[in-house]
Amino acid sequence: MIADSGRLGPARLVVLISGTGSNLAALLRACQDPAYGAQVVGVVADRPCAGLGHAEDAGVPTAVVPPRDHPERADWDEALARAVAVHEPDLVVCAGFMRLLGPGFLGRFPGRIINTHPSLLPDFPGAHAVRDALAAGARRAGATVFWVDEGVDTGAIIAQVEVAVLDGDDEDSLTERIKAAETPQLIDVVARLARHSRTGGPGEGV
């Protein structure tokens, strides 16, 4: 669970991204409402990407920590952790971040890292969840927000939303409908976790 930070004011979010940053953009919009209870204080990417522009437009500090600059995996984990830790986050949100986080990073932010995945976990983990669901003939898909652990999409589930697989769906059409459900779910989960970070309330099953 996310611990009570003991700080007043909105919960501090650091968002990890790798791509267009559509979920980041939605979080930034949500944080404009003081009642939301959270503030994005930093955005860190593993590569130069379009999503960084959303942060820059909002005046949020950004950093890029490319793995290629750190041949040893543990060194990259440490560099990524430093880039995040400088912002003193209450919660780290993986929003389209396409790298596994190693034990060196996870150990710096225990119980404070969440991710969103385009399937109803534990079904279809990994990088090709929508494609795998269609190939398996699944009749339902969806999105899951979960606590990050050392496995591949194996952490404790926080919330799920179901999306029906329609006749004629392809990877693009199903992905778009999942995104339309995934984003508001993530916004809601972050708001609830932010509230619990200030009250010391429950974490795993918010």
N, C-alpha and C positions, 0 to 999 in steps of 0.2 A: 504494500500500500504506500501511497505518497504520505510522507510524514508532515506533521504540523511544522511549518517553517519558523513560526514565532514572529514573522514579519507582518507589519501592517500593510494595507494596500493590496493591489492586484497581485495574483500569483504570477511569477516570472517564468515565461516560456522561452525555451530555445528550440528552434525548428531545424531539423536536418532534412536536406533536399538533394535531389540529383537531376531534376528535370524542369518541367514547365512551372511547377509550383502552384497548381490550381488549388490544392487544399491550403497551402500557405496563404494565398490571396484571400480565401474565405475566412481563415483565422484572423488575418489582419483586419478585415471588414468587421468581424464580430467584436474584436477588441476595441473598436472605436466607440462602442457603447460602454460607458463606465459601469453599468450594471452587470456586464458580462463577467467581471471579476478576474480577468487575466490580461496580461500584456506580453506581446512578443518583444523580447529584449535583445534577441540575437538570432541570426540565421547562418547556418554553416552548411556548406556543400562539399561534396567530394570531387567536384569538377566545375569549371565555369559553365553556367547554365542559365536559361531564360528566367527561372524562378527567382534568381537573385535580384532581378529588376523590381519585383514586387516589394521586396524589403527596402531596396534603395529608394524607391518612390515614397515609401512610408517613413523614411528617415531611420530605419532600423539597421544597426551595424551588421556587416556581413564578413564572412571569412571563407576561404576555399582551402581545403586540406587534401590535395591529391595523393592517392596511395603511391603513385609512381615516384613521388619525392621521398618516399620512406620504404626502401627495399625490404626491411624487416617489418613483418606485420605488427609486432608489438610496438615498434616505434611509431607506426601510423596511429595505432590505438591511442598512444600517449599524446601525440600531437593533436588528434581530434579531441581528446578529453580536455586538453589545455584550452583549445579554442572555444569549447563549450563552457568550461568552468569559470572563465573570466567573467561570464555574465551571471554567475550565481543562480542557476535556474532552480525553480521548484519542480519543474516538469520539463522533460525533453520529449519532443514530439517528432517521430519519424514520419514524414509526409512525402512519400515517393522517394525515400532514400534507398538506393539500390545496393547497399553493402551490408554484410553481416557485421554486427558489432562484437568485438572480441572481449574476453574476460577483463583485460586491462581497462577498457572503457566502461563496461558494465559495473565493475567494482567501484568506479568513481561516483556513480549515480544510482545506487541500489534503490529499487522500488520507485524510480522516478522516470522511467523510459517507457513510452507507449508507441505502438505502431498500428497502422491500419492496412488491411489486406483484402483484396477483392475475391473472397470466397467465404463460405460458411465453415470456418475452421472447426475441426481438424481436417475437413475435406479440402483437397487441392492446395496444399502448401506450395511455396516456391514461386519462381519468377513468371510462370506461365499459367496462372490459376484459371483464367477465363478460357484459354485454349484447351486446357486439360478438362475443364468441366464440360465443354461442348463435345470433346472427343469421347468422353465417358457416357454421353447421352443423358446428362443430369437434367432434371426438370426444374430444379431450383438452384439459384446461385445467391450471391449476396455479398456482404462486407462485414468484416470483423475488426473490432478494436481490441487490442490485447497488450498485456505487459510483456516487454521484451526480455527473453532469456538467451542462453547461449545456443539454443537450437534454431532451426529454420521454421519460423512461424509456429512455435510450440508453447509459447507462454500462456499464462492464465488469461482466459477470455473475460473481457470487461463488458462488451455489448456486441450484438449482432443485429443486422437487418436483412430480411430476405427479399430477393428479387426473382420473379418468375422467369424461367427460360421460355421464350415464345417460339412457336413454329417459324422457321425461316431465320432465326437469329444467326448472325455470324459473330466473329470475335469483336468487331468494331461496334456493332449495335448493342451487344450485351454489355460490353465495357462501358459504353456511354450511360446506359441505364443504371449500372452498378455505381458509377461515379455520382450520378444524381442522388442516389440514396446514401452513399458512403460519406459525402461531405457533410450534410447536416448531422449525421450520427457522430462524426468526429467532433464537430463544433459543440454538440450537446455533452459528449463525454468530457471534453476538456473543461467545460464550464463546471460540471459536477466535481471533477477532480480538483479544480481550482478552489472551489468552495471548501472541499474537505482539507485542502492544504492549509487553510486558515483556521479550520475548526478542529482539526485532528480527528475527523470523522472516518468512516470506513473507506477502504481503498479498493480492494479487489472486486467487489461486487457492486460498485456504485451504480 
